Amino acid sequence: MGNPLLHSIHVHPVKAFRSLSLREVVVEPWGPAGDRRWMLIDDGGRVVTQRRRPRLALAAAEPLPGGGLRLSAPGGDPATVSVSVPAPGGRTERVEIFRDKIDVVPAEDDTVHAWCSAFLGADVRLVHLDDPATRRPVDPGFALPGETVSLADGYPLLLTTTASLDALNALIAGGDHADEGPLPMNRFRPNLVVGGTAAWAEDTWSRVTVGEVAFRVAKPSGRCVVTTTDQSTAERGREPLHTLGRHRRSGDRLVFGQNLVPLTPGTVRVGDPVTVLA
């Protein structure tokens, strides 16, 4: 197909909360500015995501000047939180995000912890990744030396394409759960969505530029139960995992989209040209 362009940009200020659409974003070495720098942890210090708590899809976070957030959710008043930066030797907390153990800074406002706990109906706390340049390396099996990541699942950015979603929805329409489709792109929680490609073209990419920013394609994105969660209702179904299992297996993974690592910093904008370098 013709001229691939950046179709949309999405960030997630709090991991697992609703996505926020932008017209442009600064790409930092560890991912889009403001993306997944906050997350919730449970009383055992483990990350809380939509895998266990689909209701998180209903919560929103709006960035505030200085790096803080305004949190909101249906049926309640909003809450605000400011960034806590530990002084040298100040308090951080060791937490677990999947297989990684990293140091984060707990929010200092007990009101915010209470707000999050009341929303989920569980004891949770909000924490902040203060130094993404040093706290968490990219999976060493797919990383170059020195590459780090925010609180994303494993890589700085996730790219998907509109053509691949169209192809997947066509497969769903011809399958056992056609009533669940077509699915919107927000089921896959990408950062960058590209239009103007052939379906599944991104499977063949190893290096691309989006506007002024170059990226390395690290690996296909293995998909989990979060993709079956309606991001507007928090209800779960069977798709797309049922159809991905039939048509998009790579080893023991069901794949959709590609994980990216920035090679250069810069700003990407909706409408930017996308060039496949290799």
PyMOL commands that set and color helices and strands:
alter all, ss='L'
color gray80, all
select helices_A, chain A and resi 54-58+65-67+110-120+162-173+178-180+185-188+201-204+225-228+241-247
alter helices_A, ss='H'
color red, helices_A
select strands_A, chain A and resi 5-11+20-22+24-28+31-32+38-42+47-48+60-63+69-72+79-81+93-97+100-106+124-128+157-161+192-195+207-210+213-222+249-250+253-262+266-269+274-276
alter strands_A, ss='S'
color yellow, strands_A
deselect
rebuild
show_as cartoon
